[in-house]
Structures are given as C-alpha cells and as structure tokens.
C-alpha cells in the first residue's frame, strides 16, 4: 500500500477503502497492553508458545513467547479453541504475547536456549517463565500470512523456566528418535492438536538429525504431511454418491465447500475484495486458486499455506465418512478482514463448516444454484477461475449426451 495514503488519512478518513483502519486497531490495542509488556523483566505463563524466525536461515532468531499473565493462558496460542472469535478479541490477547529473541543456528538443538524451547514445546499446559530482556520490548503487533499475530519483541538476556507438566505423547516421539514424518503422523493419530504438533516440530523435537524449523515452515509442513497421508487413505474408499455443500462465515470471510462424486481431486479458490489484506489498492475483486488431481501436486501451491490447511480439513471429513470425492473450497474475503491472522483461520473455519449439516443434491445444476445463492460473486466467475468446476460441468454434459 502507498504509505502516503496512511499519512494523509491518519485513520480518520479511511482513504484505503477499508471499513476500519488496521493501523489504528493495532495502535489502540498496543496502548491498552503497553504498560504491562514494556518491561525489561517479564514474568508470566507461556501458553506454551515459541517462535522460530526464518530471516538469515540457518542462523535465525529463536525464543519463547509469553504474556504478562499468570495461570491458564493456553487459549492464547491454541487456534483449535478460537471458535467464533472476532478480530478485536484476537488482537487483544495476541498483542500480550511478547516474543523473546536469541540468534542461533537451527542445528544447535543442544544449546541452553534450545533446550528451554523444547521443554516449552513438550508442555501439556502453561508454564511459568521469567525473561529478562536486553532492552524493553518495543514495536507493534507483528503480522504474517501463515502465522497468527503476536506482540512486540526484544533480545533475550536471561531465561528462567518453571516446572512443566510434560505431554507424554510428544515426549515419546522426541525420545524414540522417530523420523519427522512418522512423529507428526503418530501424534496426530493419537489426538494431539495440529497446533501442538507444529510447535514441537518447530522446536526441533522430531527427526533422526533434529533441527529447529522456522515457525511459518513448520505450520505448512505439518498440514501437508497429515493431509497427504489422509488423502492416500481416502483413495481406497467408495465415491460419494451425492452433491454436498457446507458453508460458514467468520471474520468477514465466507466459506463454501462443494463435494461431488469423483475420484480424489481438490481445489481452493480465494476471492479478495478491494481494500482487503492482499488486494489493498485494487479496484476489482481478484480471484485465484490452486488445484490437484488424483496424483496430487509436485510443486508448492502458489496460493500458499492456506491450500494445505484447507486440504487437511476436507481430508479429515472424508476419512471420517470413509468416502472419496472431489472437493472445491470457495472463500470470499470481504473488506472487514482488515489484517492477516494466519492459516489457522483457513483450517479451523473449513473444519467448522464441515461440522455443520450439509445441503445435499442429486443434480449438479441444483447444487450450483444453491452455491450461487450463498456467494456474493456470480458463480460463473468462480467457474471461469476453477479447473475442477469446469470438469464437473463438462462431465455432466457428456453424460447427458450418452443417455
């Protein structure tokens, strides 16, 4: 975005076209928590939470994140618990998470700071911590596409970590020296939250030659690993015998999931309205997406980590029903979505939609008419962008011809 717009506007005129100024939202939340977090020594209970940076890889900034709050802070870093949360509420508690930073080679998993982070990543509940910083934490809330936002940061001078109650599942894979893929899948199959697996992977607890993994990379790697395994299982199941539509709304996003009789294939398409995070200066709605057929993808999805997060959610649903299907996920991002909040938003809201009751149809045209009634953007625009929807309609025409 042109910085001069913000200078001219100063949050009063909304010249960017957004319904609310994201700069001012962050500013006021920062003012509220500033007296609590601008301290050289901070004591609190980490949810548990940690952050491994990627800039300068393999020598990156690593460290814990903790709030100036004691007790049960688990909700602050457990996206699986963020049902029906609003932007303001999310920013309010995430702003309190201060990130400590210490430069370290990712392979140095036996260093003192790395061991502290591994203790945190293995914890089953919040852990009391005290961190002394080189200087007071400064800055505003940090925003990323893949990772949930967090508060200001500061270099670490000293750390004290209290006794942690260990999650025995994570402890097992850490000490059994499993390969990273095996560890991820074992934890998932034994009921560990995806977000907890991502933290443990990032802390360097997995693999025969363990190393810390940047948080952004670990999130996508875990989603991708679990999703691929589920998809392989799905391919042995019978086809879905109907057309289904699930939908939900959250954070001014509309999600529509379309399932249809087919061998496995999957597509995610996003429509970014003008004045949203990734279409700040556009005058038109921008649609783009990625897809895979039965044999999967060989290249990283250009749409990013959200592709793998949504695929994991739909694969979970199909595995639970022991069915195989084609799936198209449609996401409309409206102007109220004023800042990125991380790919958990994709995974958890697709899961939420799929927990709801499906609208079922015997005919693809009826299904698309219902989809059209949900979406603000004409369904023909989605079909023009989609590879899979075109295929579904073409197959229908071919079947009609052969009757």
N, C-alpha and C positions, 0 to 999 in steps of 0.2 A: 504494500500500500504506500502511496506517496505520503511521506512524513509531513509535508506541508499542509495536508488536509487536517491532520490532527492538531497542528499548531494553530491553524485558522479557527478550528472548531472548539477545541478545549473542552470537549464533552458536552457542550451546550446545544449545538445546532444539529448534531447527527449528520454531518455532511457526507459521511461514508455510506449513509443509507441504512445502517443497522437500526434495529428497534431500540437498542440500548448500547451505550458505549462500553466496550470491554475494558478499555484502559481505566475508566472510572470505577467499574465494578471491582477490578483488581486493586485500585488505589484505596477505595474505602474499606475493603476487607483488610488491606495492609495496615491502615490506620488503626483498625479495631484490635489487631493482634500485635502490633509493633511493640508496645510496652512489655509484652510477655516474652518476646523472642529476641529482642535486641540486647542480648546479654553475652558476656564473654564466657560465662559458665551456665550451662543449661542442664536442668535435671527434669526427667520425665520418664514415661513408659513408652518405649518404641513398640509399634502395633503387633508384630515386629515389621520393620521396614528398612530397606537399604537401597542404595543407588550406585550402579557401576556405569561410569560415563564411557563415551566412545572416542571423544576427541583426543588425538595423539596416540591412538591404539598402536602398539600394545601397552604403552605406558599411559595410564588413564587415571582420572580422579575416582576414588572409591570411598565409600563411607556409609554410616548409618543415617537414617532419618528419624528424628524424634520430636515430639511436641512438648511444650511446657505444661504437660498434663500428666497426672499420675492415675493409675487404675486401668480400667478396661478401655483401651484405645484401639482395640482390634478393628473396629468399624472404619477407622481412618485409612486402612490400606487393604481392605478386603472387598473388591468390587462385587463379589457374589452376594454381598449384603446390601448393595445400593439399589434397592427396589424403589422406583418412583421418586428418585432423588431429583432435586432442582439444581440449576446452575449455581444459584447463590449459596445454597447449603453446601454443595460440593466445594466451592471455592473457600467457604468459611473454614471448614475443618482441614482441607488440604493445605491452606496457607499456613497453618500452625506447624506443619512438618518441616523442620529445619534440616537441611542437608549438610552433614559434615563432609569435608573433602580432604583426601590424602592421596598424593600421586604415587602410583605403584604399578609395577609390571604385572600383567594379568596372570603370569605363570608363577608369581611369588605367593603361592597359596599357604605357605608355612610362616609367613610374617605375622607379627603380633596383630596388626590391624585386620589382616585377612582372617585370622582365627576368630577374632571378635565378630566379624561379619558372618562367619559360618555358624557360630553359636546363635546369633540372632536368626539366621535363616532356618535353623533347626528347631526353633522355639515353637511350642504349641499355643502359647498365649503371650500377651505383652510382657516385656522385660524391662525392669528398671535400669536406667542408664544415666550417667553424668558425663557430659562432654565439655571440655574446656577448649575454647577456640583461640586461634592466634589473634583474631580481632572479632568484633561484634558482627553477627550475620547481617548482611545488607542485601538490598535488591527487592524486586517484586516477585510475585508468583511466576514460576517457570512453567512454560507451556510446550508440549510436544504433541506430535500426531499420534504416536504409538502409546506413550506413557501418560498415566494420569498426572495432573499438575501437582507441583509441590511449592513450598515456600522458599525463602532466601537461603543462602549458603555461606559457609565460612571455612577456612582451613582449620584442620584439627591440630591441637597441641597435645591433648591428653584425653584418654577414654577410661571410664570405669563401667563395667557391666555387672549387673546383679545376677543372682542365680536364675537360670532359665529352666522351665519345665520343657523337656525335650519331646518333640513329636517322634514317637518310636518308628514310625514308617519312614520318615526322612532319615533318621539315624541309621536305620537298617541299610538303605541303599548307599549311604555315604561310606559305611564301613565294610560293606560287602564288595566294594570295588566293581560295581556293575558298569557296563558301557552306558554312556549318557542316554542313548535311545531306550535301552532296557529299563533304566532307572525312571525315566519320565513315564513310560507306559505302566510300569509296576505301580508307581504312586497313584496314577490316575485310576487304574483298575481297583485300587484299594481305597478309593474315596477321598483322596487328597484334593483340595481345591486347586484349580488350574493356577490361580494367582500364587499359591504357596509353592507349587512346583516351579514356577517361573523364578521366584526369588531364590530357591535352593540351587537351581541351575546357574543363575547369575553369580551366586556366591562361590562357585567352584566346588560344589559338593559331589558332582557326578563325573564319571568317566575314569578310564584307566590312567590317563595322564591329565588330571584335573587342572582347570584354569578358570579364572573368573571370566564371565561373559557380560558384555555391556547390556544393561537392562533392556534397551529397545530391541536388541537382537534376541535376547532370551525369550521375550514375550512372543515374538513371531515363531521362533524355533519350536517352542513348546506347542503352540497352536497347530503348527504344521505337522509336527511329529504325531501328535494324537489324532489329528484329522485324517492323515494318510492311513493310519492303522485302522481306524473305524471304516473308512471307505473301502479298504480291501475286504473287510468282513461283509460289508453291505452288498458287495458284488455277487455274493453267493445266495442272496435272498431273492424271493419272487418279486416281480414288479408290483408296484402299487396299481390298483385296478380302478382308480377314480382320479378326478382332478380336485386338488385341495388348495385352499387359500387361508393363510393365517396373517394376522396383522396386529400392530400395536403402535402407540405413539409415545414419545419420550423426548425431552429436551428440544422440542420443536423439530423433531425428526419423525417421519412416518416410515414405518417398515411394513412391507408386504412380501410374504413368502409364498411362492407359487410352486406346488408339487404336481407332477403329472406322470402318467405311466411311461416308463422308459428304462433302459439300462442307465447306470450312473452317469450323470453329467451335471455340471453345476456352473452357475454364473452369478456374479454380483455386479449390479449396476447402481451407480450413485448419481443423483441429480442435485447439483449445488446451485441454489438460488443466488442471484446477485446479492452482494453485501454479506455473504457468509464467509467463514474462515478461509476457504481455498478458492473463493471467487469474489474477492473484495472489491474489485473495480469493474467487474463485468456488467454488461447491460442485459445479458441474456442468461437463461438457465443453461448450465453446462452439464451434459450427460456423458459419462464414460464408465467403462467396466472391463472386467476380465472374465474368462471362462475356461473350463476344461471339459474334455470329453472322457470317455471310459478309461483311457490310458493315462489320464492326468496331465500335468504340466511339466515341462523341462526347464522353464525359465521362471524367475521370480515375477510375481504378478505386479504389473505397473501401478495398479491401484493401491498397493502397499499392504501392510499388515492386516487391515480390516478384511481382506479377502480370506485369509486363513482363519481369522476369528469367526467369521460367519460360517465358513465351511465346517469348522468343528461343531458349531451349534446344530446345523442341519443334519450332520452325520450322526450326532448323538440321538436325534429324534428318530431317524430311520433305523438305526441299530435297535433302539428300544422297541420298535414295532416289527422288527425283522422284515423290513421291506426295502426294496430298491426303487429308486425313482430319479427323474430329472428334477432339478431344483433351480429356480431363478429367484434371487433375493433382490428386491427393488427398494431403494432408500431415497426418500426425498428429504433434503436438508434445507430447512426454511430459515429466514433471517434471524429468528430467535436463537439460533445456535451460534452464539457470538464468539465462542472460543473453542479450540480443540480440547478434548478431555481424555483422549486415549482410546485404544481399540477395545478396551473392556466394554465401552458403550455399545459397540457392534455385537460382541459375543453375548453379553448379558441381555440385550434387548431382542436379539433373534431368539435366544432361549426363552425369554418371556413370551414372545409371540407364539412360539411353538408349544408352550404350556397351555395356551388358550384353546378354545374349541374351534375346530376348522369348519369353514364353509365348504361343502362338498358338492361337486357337479359331475354329471355324466358326459357333458359336452364341453369341449374346449372353448367354443364361442360364448357359452353362458358364463364360463369361468372368467374369460377376459372382460365380459360386460360387467361382472361384479368387481373385478380389479379396477376397471375404469371408473366405477362409482366411488372408489376409495381414494384414488390418486388425484392430485390437482393438475398434474401434467397429462395431456391426452395420451391414451395408451398407444396410439400409433407412433408417437415419439420414442416410447420405450422399445417398440418392435423394431423401429429403424436402427436403434443403437444395439439391440440384442442379437447375438448369433443364435442362441437357443430358442427364443420365441419364434424367430423366422422358421427354424426347423420344425417346431411343433405345428405351426400353421401349414407348412408345406406338406408334412406327413398327413395331416388331416385331408388336404385336397387330394392327395394321391390315393388315400383310402376311399374317398368318395368316388373317384374315377373308376376304381376297380370293382365297385359294388355291382 
